[in-house]
């Protein structure tokens, strides 16, 4: 059995070296609780994306999103921003008000509402802007570790990850996570694990984490062995499957005692997930409504008729959800093939960028504080 070293994120030791990827509208406190519980409290669980402008302005929704359960240690916040000054203010606010123990910066989001403002995975193309943001964040963070998550680049003709990795090292970033896709790929095609290996060779000074196409615990081990990366970041693979983090712990500890829940156990987890959302939002109906997006992921591969799936997707109370789930054949075992891809798996090849963005990677004149998003999450 290969023994992998613990992952050091500043003073925080992550063992096994497994991180929950920030996902908008998904990785809120209830989902993090489920994943952490299945893992026995091992690993690192990052909040969904928090925009720096919304945090500085104390947007009500944003302040809700940064509420951590008392059991969450370390508390990990992902920030999105395009203006160095605003990013710096947000980081200093986190430090001064003791809002988190670790800050991750988002340079990987490929969605148009983010990239059209020059943010997310579009931003590393502007090397001076990336450097300025990292410098402000690290300076403002003090003793708090600052990490970053990014993609390979905008497209195959505009790769940025090696330059961005070197800038990160020079500016004091603690670790880098690389999603092995470009912005143009979105979530389509196959993640380029060789790029993760190249980045690890390029920046040996700090930990490099790999992200992309980790659908099972065995995939995580294979990525570590093939790329030499220091840890893995798991996103879509855990949708409707929070017990994947228990599998990851088992894999890294060499037991391979993987969870294969039958539909009865899955249904129990679904109800618990919806209940946690209602408690977090302070409204059972809102919690169940928010949970609807998870239904198809949880039921992937199980024999559930289309009419019942439709009913489950419009439930609005815990009693209604429980009653409908009880009508299923709950004795079904874990389906063969349900460990495969889930969530978004398409790419459109189209990248929405600010006008003239690709003309000069060193010209940042078109970016201003007005490009900051004013809301967080999904």
N, C-alpha and C positions, 0 to 999 in steps of 0.2 A: 504493500500500500504506500502510495506517495504521501508524505507528510508535508502539508503546506504551513508556512509561517503565519502567525497572526498578522492582521493588518493594523498598522499604527496610523491613526488620524490625529496628529498632534499627540496630546496626552491620552487619547482614547484608544484602547486596544480592542479591536473587533475580531472576535474568534467564534465561529469560522469567519473568513474574510468575505462576508456576504452583505450586500446593501440592497434595500428596497428602493427602486428607482422612483423619483417623484413623478406622479401622474396626475394631471389636472382633473379634479372632480372625483378622484379615486383614493389617493393616499392621504385621506383625512384621518383624524384621530381614531375613529372606530375601525377602519380597515387596518391601520397600523397595530391596533390592539389585537386584532385577530391574528395577523401574521406573527406578531411577537409572541403571543400565547402558544401558537403551534410550534414555535422554535425553542420554547423554554426560556425566552428572554435573550437569546443569543442573536448577534447580527446588529446591523445599523438600519434604522427606519427613518426615511427622510420625508418631511412634509411635502404637500403639493406646492406648486410654484406660487411664491409670494412676490408681487410686484413692489419694487422699492418705493415708487411714488405713493401707492396705496397704503403702504406701511407708515411712511413718514406723515401722511395725512390722516392716519388713524381711521381709515375706512372701516366701517362696522363689520362687514363680511370678512375683511382681512384680519381684524383683531380676533374674530372667531376662529379663523383657520390656524392661527399660531398658538392656540391653546393646547397645551400638552397634558396628557394624563400624568399623574404623580409618579407612575411607574416607568415613564419613558426616560431612560438614561443611556446615552446622552441625548439631549433634545437637539434635533437636527432640522434646520430651516433651509429651504432652497429659495434663493432670491433671483429675480429677473430684473434687469435694468439696462438702460442704454446711455444714461447720463452719469459720468463719474461722480459729480457732486451729489446727486440724489442717492446713488449707491452708497457713497461714503456716509451720508446722513443716516441711511437705513441701518448700516452696519453699526455705527456708533450708538444708535438707539437700541439695538439688540444688546450691545454690551452694557450700556448705562442702565438699562432696565432689566437686565438678566433674563432675557427672553429665550435664549438658546445657548447651547454649548458647542455648536458646530455650525458653520455657514457654508453652504454650497452655492455656487453661482451657475446660472443656467445659460449656457451657450450652445444648447443642443435642440431646442424646440424648433420644429420645421413648419408649424402651422402658419398660414398666410397672415392672420391678424397680428402675429409677432414679427415675422420676417419683413412684412411690408413697411415696418417702422425701423428696420435695421437691427432688430433684436434677435435673440435666440441664436440659431445656427447661422444666421447671416452675419452676425457681428464680428467673429474672428477674422473675416476678410479684411477688415479695417484694423491693421496691426497696431497703429498708435492708439486707437480708441480702446482696443482690448487691453493694452498695457496700462492705459490711464485708469480704467475701471479696476483692474487687478491691484494696481498700486494703492488706490483709494481704499479698496476693501481691506487689504492686508494691513495697511496703516491704521485704519479705524478699528480693526478687530482686536488689536492688542494680543492677548494670550490665546484668543479663540482661533482654532484652526480654520483656514479658508481653503476649500477645494473647488473644483470646477468640473462641469460635465459638458462635453462638446461632441460634435460629429466630425467626420473626415474633412468636410468642406461643403461648399455650395453645390458643386457638381464635379465630375471627373476632371474638368478643365480648370477648376478653381479649388484645389485642395489646400487646406490651411492647417491641418492638425499638427504637423511637425513644427511649423513656425509658432503656432499657438502654444505648443508644449514647451518650447524653449523660452518663450516670453513668460510663461507661468513659473518656470523654475527661477528665472531671473528676478521675478517680482515677489517671490516668497510664498507661492501657493504650496499647500501641504500635499495634495494628491490630485490626480487627474483621472476622470472617467471618460472613456472614448466609446461612443456608439459607432460601430463599424459600418455606417451608412452615410451617404451625403444627404443634404437637404432635398435634392431632387428626387432621391429614392423614397423619401418619406418612410414608410414601413414596408415597402415592397422589396422583392428580390431577396438575396442572401446577404447577411452581414459579413463584412470583410474582416475576418479575424486576423489575417496577415497584417493589416494596418495596426491592430492592437500590438502585435509583436514588434513592428517597426517603431512604434511610439515608445515602447518599453526600452528598446535599444537606444533610442534617441535621447531619452531623459532618464538615465539610470539613477539620478540623484533622488527622485521622489517616487512614491508608489503610483502605479498605473493600474486602473481597474478597467475590465472589459465589459462591454454591454452589447447585446444584440443576439437574438436567436438562442437564448437560454430557456428552453421549454421544459427541461427536466433537470434533476440534480446531476445526472450523468453528463448532461451538456456542460454544466458548470465546471465539473472536474476536467472534462476534455478541453475546455477553453483555457483553463489554468495551465494544463500540461503543454498544449500546442503553442501558446503565445508567451508563456513565462510571465503573465500578468500577476499582480499582487492580490487581486480580489475580483469579484464579479458583482455587477449591478443587474438586478433582475426586475424587469418591468412587466410586459404583457403576459409572460408565462405564469404569473400568479393571479391573473384575473379569474375570479370565480374559483380560485384554488389557493387560499391562504395557507393551507397545510404544506405547500411547496417548501416553505421555510423550514418545516420540520424535516422534510426529505433532505434539504441542503445540509442541515446540521448532521443528519445521519450519514450522508455521503462523505462529508469532510472528516467525520470521526471514524469512518471506516466500517460502519455497521450495515449500511444499505438496507436499513429497516424502513422501507418507504411506506407512506400512507396510501392506501387504496380504498377510500371510503365507499360504501354502498350508498344508494340514493337516500336511505333513511338518515344516515349521518350527514350527508350533504344538505338535506332538508333542514335538519336541526341547526346546521351552521348558517343557512340562509336566514332562518328566523332570528338567530342571535345577531347576525349582521344588521338586519333591519331594526331590531330592538336597540342596538348600540347607536345607530344613526338617529333614531328618535330621541334617545336620551341626550345625545350630543347637541341636537338641534332644539331640544326642548319642546318637541311636538311629534307625537307618534305618527300622525298622518304624513307630515313632511318627511319623516325618516323613511317610511315605507315607500313613498313616492320617489325619494332619492335612490332607494335601493333597486328600483325597477330596472335600471341600466345593467345591474349585475345578474339578472335572472338567466339570460341566455348563456352567460359564461358558466354559471354554476351547473346548468343542465346540459352542457355540451356532451354529446355522445349518448346520453340516456334516452330511453324510449318514452318520450312524452309527446302526445299529440299536439298538432298545431293549434287547435282550439284551446286546449289547456294552457299552452304557452302564452297565448294571447290574454287569457284570463289572469294569469300570474303577472303579466306585464302591466295590468291596470289595477292591481290591488291598491287599497288605500288604508288598510288597518292590519295590525298584527293578527287579529282573529281571522280576518279574511284570508291572509296569506297562509296561516297555519291550516285552515280548513281546506283550502284548495290543494296544498301540498299533501294533505292526508288522503286525498283521492287518488294519488299516484300509486303505482306499483313500487312501494318503497323497499321491496326486497331485491331490487335490481343491484347487481354487483357493479363495481367500477368498470366503465366501458373500455374495451380494447381501443387504443388509438386516441383516447381523450387527453393524453399527455402532450399532444402536438400543439402547433401554433393556435393562438387565440387572440382576440382583439383585432385591431386594424392590421391587415397584411397586404395592403395595396400601396402602390406608388403612382404618382401621376406625371412625374417628370417635369412638372411646372413649378417654378419657384417665383414667388412674389417678392420683389425687392423695391426699395426706393429708387426713383429715377436716377440713372447714372451711377448706381452703386458699384458696378464692376469696372468702371473706367480707370480708377486709380486706387489701389489698396491702401495708399497712405494719405489720401485726401478725405478728411473727416468733417469737412465743412457743412455737409448736408444733415448732420445729426445734431439735435438739440434736445433740451429737456422736454419739449413738446412731444417727443417721440415716446415718452414713458407711457405705459398703460396705467389706467387708473383703477383697475380691479384685479383681484387675484383669483387663482383657481380656475375651474372649468365653467 
